[in-house]
Each structure stands twice: as C-alpha cells, then as structure tokens.
Amino acid sequence: MKKLFAAILFAAITLTQFSFTTEQSKRDKSPTEKIAEQTLKKQIMTEAAWTMQQQPVTVTATSSPRSAGGKHDFFSEADYFWPDPKNPDGAYINRDGMTNPDNFVEHRKAMIRFSKIIGALASAYKITGDVKYVNQAVIHLKAWFIDPETLMNPSLWFAQAVKGQFTGRNYGIIDTIHLMEVAQGIIVMEKAMDAETTAAVKKWFTDYTNWLMTSKPGMQERDVKNNHATCWAMQVASFAKLCKNEVVLDSVRVRYKTILLPRQMGTDGSFPLEMARTKPYGYSIFNLDAMTMLCQILSSPQDNLWNFETPDGKSIKKGISYLYPFVADKSKWTLKPDVMYWDNWPIAQPFLLFGANAYHEKACLTTWQKLDHNPQVEEVIRNLPIRHPLIWF
C-alpha cells in the first residue's frame, strides 16, 4: 500500500510539474511569438502532414559528371556563370546577378527539402508536443548524417564549382545556410530524441563547424567583405549553438561587433557593398536577414547584440530602420530594380519578425503578417534560410 501511495504521489507531483512547465512556457511566450504562431499554425500543420509521408533524399540520390567529388560530397555550380558564346566548350564566364538555369542544383534542392522537412516537424512538435514528429525527423537525420550509404560528408570542397575554372569555391559555403534550420530543429526536438542519434548528429555538426573554421575555403569565406561572411558567421553560430560550443559562440559575437557590422554597414544603416550589386534590393534584404539572425542566435542576457552599437552609431536597429520603409512599400526604392527576381521580393522576411520582437515594433510585425509566408520561387527560397521562425524563439 505504501508503495502504491508513493507511486501515486510521485505521478501527481510529476503531472503538476509538467503542467506548471507547460503553463510557464505559455506565459513566457512574447506577444510577437504568440501572433507568429497564430499566423503560421495552419501552414505548419499542413506542411508537417506532408513531411510525415516523405522519405529521405540526400546527396547520394543524384550526381553530376562535372563534380570532382565522390558520392557523398555535396556539389553545386556557381549561379552566375555561363558558357562563353565565343568558346562554347571552354571555361564558363561570369554574368553577375543572372542565374544560369542549366547548372547542377539537385544537391541544393535536396538540402532545402531536408531543411523544410526538419523545420516543419520541429515546428509541429513545438506546437503539439507530439513525438511522432520527432520520430519522423530522426529518420531523415540518420540518412543525412549517420547512415554510411546515404550520409553527406561534413565538408564543402565542391560547392559552386565553375566549369573550366574551379572544382569548388569558398563562395559555395553559402549553400549550407539551409542546414541552420536543421540544427535549430534538433535543439527544439533534442529532449525527445534518443541519445545515440543526438550524439552522432552533433558529431557531424562539430566536424563541419571545424571544417568551416579551419579549411582554406572556410577561412576564405570568413574573410569575404559582403553577405558571404555574414552567412559564414550565421552558420557557425547556429551549429556551435547546437553543439554548445561557447568558445566558438563568443568568437562569432566578437566578429559581429568588430568586423561584420562595422565593415559592412554604412552610417545610414545601408549595406554599400550589397547596394553596388546588380540585385541591390534582394541582396540588402538577404544580408539584413542574416545579421538579424546572428543577433537572434547569439544574444544573451549578458551580451545583447540587439542593443549593440558601434562608436559611429551602426547597429542592427539602424539597419532595420533603413530598409523597413522599402520593404513596407517597394515603390520607395531609390535604386534601379534588380536585374532578376525584382517582382518576387519582399516576402515575410525574418528581420521583420525578429526585429518586431526585439524592439516591440508593431509596424514591422504587421508588415510581416501581410507578406508571403510560403514562397515558391526557387531563387527566393535559396536566399531564405529561415522559413520556420517559431523554432527560433
């Protein structure tokens, strides 16, 4: 009888603790997060239902004869390189901003699909608490990171190759920004995952982070002056957060404060290097989204990057203030339209939502609600690593 009473008492205490935790998590949601969940819930659950029917598709499912890598190596070709009309069989030539539709992009599509699947499953799990979404995610995580027949190597030697010039380039590292929602999804689902899978997946991300930080392409990408360096830092921060590598997280915070923000932002809040491109509107939005996510990933009570400002007044808040009017009303844009995809921007940009959350900006939130939350244009999706924002709160 005593044992039965003790068991009942333990169950009651556990249930009370669970209820308190659940209620506490509800109370802890910011008003912005609550509105975001209300806005996205139907789409998330529809997407999650689709993901429950999907089988894994990794880099081993397709290949290109132009790849210098092996079966397990990610391969892609540089977007803005085309056959030379004067020498059709020779090396490709650059046409900035103009995407070559004949390039090999199947690995990139597979990774974006993977990101969509994990992002949707993690979002649905966060909303419902149903472990069926976690179990389905584990199937895909094992295929990409653990199964020796289907896994992707934790390196990017052969991304954004250029025919006749490069078997791979540091610029290709930007292709793996879509692994960020995979990493964040794991953080959300980790407590419901088995320890062995979690450890193996974290080992993959640790290895990839080390490659990003120590390989020649990784260091070259880190030191690029524009959005590529921002996206390098954004990835390293995301993966280090998953692996709880505080040393790396601190180093990226320092890089944001001393290199990325000071060197890329103008004193008016614009990004001069992005504005000089043939797609200044899209690139400005893309870089602001990336810097915003750095603040979202890296900020802590002890070091809040949302409030950080350089001595000459540069800050993420100033960046949002500069670009917001052009996103709320694109007709106000003062430069020439982008050479491609001008009509496809803006969409529900992450900087609007997380900026609204950080600064209690109702206008940003309202604009985010009105814009497209489910873009279908491949180029837009390629430049939108954060498509499941609920998992980032």
C-alpha positions, 0 to 999 in steps of 0.5 A: 500500500505504501508503495502504491501511495508513493507511486501515486504521489510521485505521478501527481507531483510529476503531472503538476510539474509538467503542467506548471512547465507547460503553463510557464512556457505559455506565459513566457511566450512574447506577444510577437511569438504568440501572433507568429504562431497564430499566423503560421499554425495552419501552414505548419500543420499542413506542411508537417502532414506532408513531411510525415509521408516523405522519405529521405533524399540526400546527396547520394540520390543524384550526381553530376559528371562535372563534380570532382567529388565522390558520392557523398560530397555535396556539389553545386555550380556557381549561379552566375556563370555561363558558357562563353558564346565565343568558346562554347566548350571552354571555361564558363564566364561570369554574368553577375546577378543572372542565374544560369538555369542549366547548372547542377542544383539537385544537391541544393534542392535536396538540402532545402527539402531536408531543411523544410522537412526538419523545420516543419516537424520541429515546428509541429512538435513545438506546437503539439508536443507530439513525438511522432514528429520527432520520430519522423525527423530522426529518420531523415537525420540518420540518412543525412548524417549517420547512415554510411550509404546515404550520409553527406560528408561534413565538408564543402570542397565542391560547392559552386564549382565553375566549369573550366575554372574551379572544382569548388569555391569558398563562395559555395559555403553559402549553400549550407545556410539551409542546414541552420534550420536543421540544427535549430530543429534538433535543439527544439526536438533534442529532449525527445530524441534518443541519445545515440542519434543526438550524439552522432548528429552533433558529431557531424555538426562539430566536424563541419563547424571545424571544417568551416573554421579551419579549411582554406575555403572556410577561412576564405569565406570568413574573410569575404567583405559582403553577405558571404561572411555574414552567412559564414558567421550565421552558420557557425553560430547556429551549429556551435549553438547546437553543439554548445560550443561557447568558445566558438559562440563568443568568437562569432559575437566578437566578429559581429561587433568588430568586423561584420557590422562595422565593415559592412554597414554604412552610417545610414544603416545601408549595406554599400557593398550589397547596394553596388550589386546588380540585385541591390534590393534582394541582396540588402534584404538577404544580408539584413536577414542574416545579421538579424539572425546572428543577433537572434542566435547569439544574444544573451542576457549578458551580451545583447547584440540587439542593443549593440552599437558601434562608436559611429552609431551602426547597429542592427536597429539602424539597419532595420530602420533603413530598409523597413520603409522599402520593404513596407512599400517597394515603390520607395526604392531609390535604386534601379530594380534588380536585374532578376527576381525584382517582382518576387521580393519582399516576402515575410522576411525574418528581420521583420519578425525578429526585429518586431520582437526585439524592439516591440515594433508593431509596424514591422510585425504587421508588415510581416503578417501581410507578406508571403509566408510560403514562397515558391520561387526557387531563387527566393527560397535559396536566399531564405534560410529561415522559413520556420521562425517559431523554432527560433524563439 
